[in-house]
């Protein structure tokens, strides 16, 4: 009986900690870099959320490779928060 209780508590604890890990990086993908808006106006260009900068860059590079767009580009934003229609990021890392 005690083993079942320990297993149940361990399973619940692991399940809850997995749900609280929030992504820190936001991928902003721009199909046309020539008309790229400022980061604050880029809420419509969010293409995903990632736990690491490496994951964000990997997805961004994959989108560039698969793109049929004329002049695509992407940015990875660190700890981005939407405030109204604005997107505020603590740091932006470019694809280049």
Protein Blocks (a to p, Z undefined) as FASTA:
>chain_A
ZZmmmmmmmmmmmmmmmmmmccfbdcdddfblklcccfklmmmmcgbdcfbfklmmmmmm
mmmmmpcbfbdcddddehiacehjaccdfbdcdfZZ
